[in-house]
């Protein structure tokens, strides 16, 4: 019994000892499991085994992160319980539990050429492979290689169907169209920057951009309703990332010059042609051009292009900081940009920009905000009577000096008696006048998103966009020649202050649910928008030379102000239904209400329906054929480009009328308006195919679209009996249609040490006017005509048939008043025997029938190389610059005029000069219509990344040099076939647009 008890006691003690020992071993195991270890390894690319430099190795749930070196190697101290997250841009992310490993080598696979990357669309995001609308995802890395102050300029050649017109003026406007024109007023797209709606993007630093999407059809843009008819460009700037502080520095300096000069006459040649023009008109030659006159000018021979052109400068420097954790991350960017003109004038553009993005998450609550501030200063080019500075420069006579200390202001001018030319000294004019515009812009938003239940999220976002502009325009007393004399009484100071504030509040509800093979995504929203504008202007007239140029010193002062307010309210919704990741249906709806229209007509409903079929998930494709998607859609968009109170007529309440013998007060109509005016509308339909082959290395897409715009606002003529001035009424009276094809083709190969990729895009367009009011009266632009059944803004001028060689030819031809041998012969189009305005005829479309872009990139070891071509074709242009140089009068001439007709020189197409222009040889005609197609080397770049193995300061340093606008192949004889104008009714008219400069750049990019 005792032995048994002792045995039982021993057994109990032994059990306790076992429990104690197990606890000790368990604690030791836990302690061992959580101990710190150093893990090292290499991150490589699965396709070729090469090391991935600067890949992220993050300890999940913390801010602890390291980057791989140039060979992909890393080392990090972690706990055995940690999870490491390996990531690299363009590759699929991987997670690995550390455990007892001390060496972890990771091979990352490419993310199927980003086929499943998230793409920002209206009020949300979608997987790229799930898109059913026409959304072009711009390769931002390629776009940024075009150094510019304006985001719109970066898009040139980067997306099919997107055309860009620009000029070389520092800080100048850029004209952009998506799938052609859809209005006779404004055709520029809506820009959305970090979910903030903006009308123009030139107050933002392009270097801070992370992604750009172009919404081209109603299927994609209907969610923006009345703002989406011209397309939408969605821009997302860089956000913070979890991890240690990362510092990135970019700096570039460039030199700009005009790529070509236009041949104009020197002094002797100018005097020869001008003298012939006077003799041919039966007049004595001018004293300044007469070698027998004491006033003959032979000591001045100004080459105005040589005197005016110089090497311009462009520079851009930026510094960004990125860091954070899951709870709060940030990206802060500071940017400086400056561009000085390639002309010897003070005109320049300078901009300071800052941008801060903050994002974070705490449990089910996500939050963030953006603050952006830009301050810019632009010294504007000036014109005396609306003429282009470049045109005036070319027409300036060589017998006028640049400088003349005897004239007020110190610059040269022409004399009435000896030279008589109305010729402007562009250098002096732009140096004497002060025309400065300061822009200050604040853009910001704050947002929060709360997940109410799984899949159901509520988002509140408030944004503000405030612009303050200040323009100061001072014209001092000066003497720039007999026509360009500014007397003291004409000297003036004009000051304009502008302020525009737009606020938007978005309330959005999103619900995502998956039920077996069915995936449903719903979005509903309410948007409130308010916009106010205020302008105050002041003008002072009367200053003496050297007097203080302030308002209080003027002899007379005047001023005024204007203000307006616009309010908008919108309801919006979206449904995306996916079955088995194969069939996708998307529906969008938006209702807009706007104070721009009367209450009985202030609501517009816009919608779209689109679908897609992922054939690779439904059919058995060959192994080399990875993806095949067919998509199509239809929708309705709006355009509210209309002035404030445009539906209300203007009357004069102080009009009196005589009744019998007494004068009675009355009111009369000044301008008439249509009280039922409404927004323009655009219907779009499209069908497309997208495919990827050979591990998605080869990507191809083709799309056909129809874009019909109706109810376009036009000024329809009214009878003069209405008393309206002007005698027209602005109403919804026009319809146009654009159709076209778009193609994209890309191939990339990163499987070898030599890595390369190429992307090309091509877009075609056919524009047709369908209606122009009840009577279909044509619209006229500068040397153009817009008529039903033809394209917008076609060149409409006389057709030249040659040169009259003798009187017999003149007698046998249709009657041309004052024609003489040596004059231009114009075609009698209507056959009535008279050359009149009715003989003008169409000479070509001004809208490019096709536009294209090509981007090539290559890498070999530490070197990288790229180039980009852009171009267009199938369009004509009216070369107004050449027209102005072929007048054969008092202004300077093209050297082509040296081959003018004489009885001894009959084998020529250049007419005899005549200062009276009695035959109007220089009238708008086919002589000055030229092919405006071109192929341009937009940019070319060579870079080298320094090997920085074991460097503790720099993560990466890249040096590069690049060139922009290196050469242009074109038949257009002006400065540049890519010129600026209204882009609408007069799209093909060139009259001295500032040529895009040739630019050579040296830059550095460094990360710390």
TAQUI-V665820 format. One record per pair of residues at least 12 apart in sequence whose ideal C-beta (glycine too) atoms are under 6 Angstrom apart, sorted by the first residue. I is the first residue (numbers start at 1). J is the second residue. Records with the same first field share a line. If there is no record, write none. Layout:
I->J ; J
This chain:
33->80
34->79 ; 81
36->77 ; 79
37->80 ; 102
38->77
39->76 ; 78 ; 102 ; 104
40->75
41->103 ; 104 ; 105
42->72 ; 73 ; 105
43->55 ; 68 ; 72 ; 86 ; 106
44->72 ; 107
46->107 ; 109
47->750 ; 751
48->751
51->71 ; 72
52->72 ; 88
53->70
54->67 ; 955 ; 956
55->68 ; 88
56->87
57->74 ; 76 ; 84 ; 86
58->85
59->78 ; 82
60->83 ; 85
63->242 ; 243 ; 325
65->243 ; 244
67->955
69->949
70->947 ; 949
78->98
80->98
82->98
83->95 ; 97
84->96
86->106
88->108
90->111
91->108 ; 110 ; 111
92->109 ; 111
94->106
112->696
113->696
115->129
116->129
119->137 ; 213
120->213 ; 234 ; 236
122->223 ; 224
123->223
130->584
132->584 ; 586 ; 610 ; 611 ; 612 ; 631
133->217 ; 219 ; 220 ; 610 ; 633
134->216 ; 217 ; 220 ; 686
135->213 ; 215 ; 220
136->159 ; 214
137->213
138->158 ; 159 ; 212
140->209 ; 212
142->855
143->158
145->939 ; 941
146->939
149->337
150->174 ; 202
151->201 ; 206
152->174 ; 176
153->166 ; 174
154->206
156->870
157->853 ; 870 ; 938
158->853
159->214
160->742 ; 744 ; 761 ; 763
161->179 ; 216 ; 742 ; 763
162->178
163->177 ; 851
164->176
165->980 ; 983
167->980 ; 993 ; 994
168->994 ; 995 ; 996 ; 997
169->994
170->339 ; 341 ; 348 ; 349
171->349 ; 378
175->983
176->188
178->216 ; 231
179->216 ; 707 ; 738
180->738 ; 765 ; 767
182->229 ; 230 ; 682 ; 709
183->639 ; 641 ; 680 ; 712
184->712
185->641
186->641
187->230
189->230 ; 231 ; 232 ; 233
190->227 ; 232
191->233
192->234
193->235
194->237 ; 370
196->443 ; 445 ; 463
203->374 ; 441
205->335 ; 353
207->318
208->237 ; 238 ; 333 ; 355
209->235 ; 237
210->236 ; 237 ; 238
211->236
212->235
213->234
214->233
215->232
216->231
217->684 ; 686
218->608 ; 635 ; 637 ; 684
219->608 ; 610 ; 633 ; 635
222->588 ; 606 ; 607 ; 608 ; 635
223->572 ; 588 ; 590
225->590 ; 592 ; 606 ; 638
226->592 ; 604 ; 638 ; 640 ; 679
228->637
229->637 ; 638 ; 639 ; 682
237->355
238->331
239->331 ; 357 ; 359
240->322 ; 324 ; 329 ; 330 ; 331
241->322 ; 329
242->324 ; 325 ; 326 ; 329
245->323
246->322
247->321 ; 1008
248->320 ; 1007
249->319 ; 1006
250->318 ; 1005
251->317 ; 1004
252->316 ; 1001 ; 1003
253->315 ; 1002
254->314 ; 999 ; 1001
255->311 ; 1000
256->312 ; 314 ; 342 ; 997 ; 999
257->311 ; 342 ; 998
258->309 ; 342 ; 995
259->998
261->305
263->895
264->394 ; 892
265->893 ; 895
266->301 ; 398
267->301 ; 398 ; 399
270->398 ; 892
271->289
273->893 ; 897 ; 913
274->289
275->289
276->913
277->888 ; 889 ; 913 ; 914 ; 915
278->915
280->912 ; 914
281->914 ; 915 ; 916
286->420
287->418
288->418 ; 419
295->418
297->399
300->399 ; 401
301->398
302->398
304->393 ; 396
307->402
308->343 ; 344 ; 393 ; 427
309->342
310->344
312->340 ; 341 ; 342
313->340
314->339
315->338
316->337
317->336
318->335
319->334
320->333
326->361
327->360 ; 362
328->360
329->359
330->358
331->357
332->356
333->355
334->354
335->353
336->352
337->351
338->350
342->997
344->427
345->430 ; 431
346->379
347->379 ; 381
348->379
349->378
350->377
351->376
352->375
353->374
354->373
355->372
356->371
357->370
364->451
365->450
366->449
367->448
368->447
369->446
370->444 ; 445
371->444
372->443
373->442
374->441
375->440
376->439
377->438
378->437
379->436
380->435
382->430 ; 433 ; 435
384->424
388->991 ; 992
389->426
390->992
391->881 ; 884 ; 991 ; 992
392->424 ; 426
393->426
395->884 ; 891 ; 892
396->423
397->421 ; 423 ; 892
400->412 ; 414 ; 423
402->427
407->479
408->478 ; 479
409->432 ; 478
411->425 ; 428 ; 480
412->425
413->425 ; 480 ; 481
414->481
416->482
420->890
421->890 ; 891
422->483
424->484
425->480
428->480
432->476 ; 478
433->475
434->474
435->473
436->472
437->471
438->470
439->469
440->468
441->467
442->466
443->465
444->464
445->461 ; 463
446->462
447->461
448->460
455->511 ; 512 ; 513
456->511
457->510
458->509
459->508
461->506
462->505
463->504
464->503
465->502
466->501
467->500
468->499
469->498
470->497
471->496
472->495
473->494
474->493 ; 549
475->491 ; 492
476->491
477->491 ; 545
488->544
489->542
491->543
492->541
493->540 ; 549
494->539
495->538
496->537
497->536
498->535
499->534
500->533
501->532
502->531
503->530
504->529
505->528
506->527
507->526
508->525
509->524
510->523
517->579 ; 580
518->579
519->578
520->577
521->576
522->575
523->574
524->573
525->572
526->571
527->570
528->569
529->568
530->567
531->566
532->565
533->564
534->563
535->562
536->561
537->560
538->551 ; 559
539->558
540->554 ; 557
541->554 ; 556
542->554 ; 555 ; 556
564->644
566->595
567->595
568->594
569->593
570->590 ; 592
571->591
572->590
573->589
574->588
575->587
581->617
582->614 ; 617 ; 618
583->613
584->612
585->611
586->610
587->609
588->608
589->607
590->606
591->605
592->604
594->640
596->640 ; 642
598->647
601->676 ; 678
604->638 ; 679
606->636 ; 637 ; 638
607->636
608->635
609->634
610->633
612->629 ; 631
613->630
614->629
615->628
616->628
624->693 ; 694
625->693
626->692 ; 696
627->692
628->691
629->690
630->689
631->688
632->687
633->686
634->685
635->684
636->683
637->682
638->679 ; 681
639->680
640->679
647->673 ; 675 ; 677
649->672 ; 673
650->670 ; 671
651->667 ; 669 ; 670
652->668 ; 670
653->667
655->667 ; 668
668->723
669->723 ; 724
670->725
671->724
672->724 ; 729
674->729 ; 731
680->711 ; 712
681->710 ; 711
682->709
683->708
684->707
685->706
686->703 ; 705
687->704
688->703
689->702
697->748
698->747
699->746
700->745
701->744
702->743
703->742
704->741
706->739
707->738
708->737
709->736
710->735
711->732
712->734
713->730
714->733 ; 734 ; 773
715->728 ; 730
716->729 ; 731 ; 733 ; 773
733->773
734->771 ; 772
735->770 ; 771
736->769
737->768 ; 770
738->765 ; 767
739->766
740->764 ; 765
741->764
742->763
743->762
744->761
745->760
746->759
754->860
755->859
756->858
757->857
758->856
759->855
760->854
761->853
762->852
763->851
764->850
767->791 ; 792 ; 847
769->786 ; 788
772->788
776->788
779->985
781->793 ; 985 ; 986
782->986 ; 989
783->797 ; 878 ; 924 ; 989
784->796 ; 985 ; 986
786->985
791->845 ; 847
793->846 ; 985 ; 987
794->842 ; 845
795->843 ; 844 ; 876 ; 878 ; 929 ; 988
796->840 ; 842
797->840 ; 843 ; 924 ; 925
798->826 ; 840 ; 925
799->827 ; 841 ; 926
800->824 ; 925 ; 926 ; 927
801->825 ; 827
802->825
803->901
804->821 ; 823 ; 825
805->906
806->821
814->828 ; 833 ; 835
815->834
816->835
818->918 ; 919
819->919
822->901 ; 911 ; 912
823->911 ; 919 ; 921
824->911 ; 921
829->841
843->926 ; 929
844->876
845->875
846->875 ; 987 ; 988
848->872 ; 874 ; 875
849->874
850->873 ; 874
851->872
852->871
853->870
854->869
855->868
862->944 ; 945
863->944
864->943
865->942
866->941
867->940
868->938 ; 939
869->937
870->936 ; 938
871->934 ; 935
873->933
875->932
876->929 ; 932
877->930 ; 932 ; 988 ; 990
878->928 ; 929 ; 988 ; 989
879->928 ; 930 ; 974 ; 990
880->989 ; 990 ; 991
881->974 ; 992
882->928 ; 973
883->928
886->922
887->922
888->913
889->915
900->912 ; 913
930->972
931->971
932->972 ; 977
934->968 ; 970 ; 977
935->969
936->968
937->966 ; 967
939->962 ; 964
940->963
941->960 ; 962
942->961
943->958 ; 960
944->959
945->958
955->1007
956->1007
957->1006
958->1005
959->1004
960->1003
961->1002
962->1001
963->1000
964->999
965->996 ; 998
974->990
975->995
976->995 ; 996
979->993
980->993
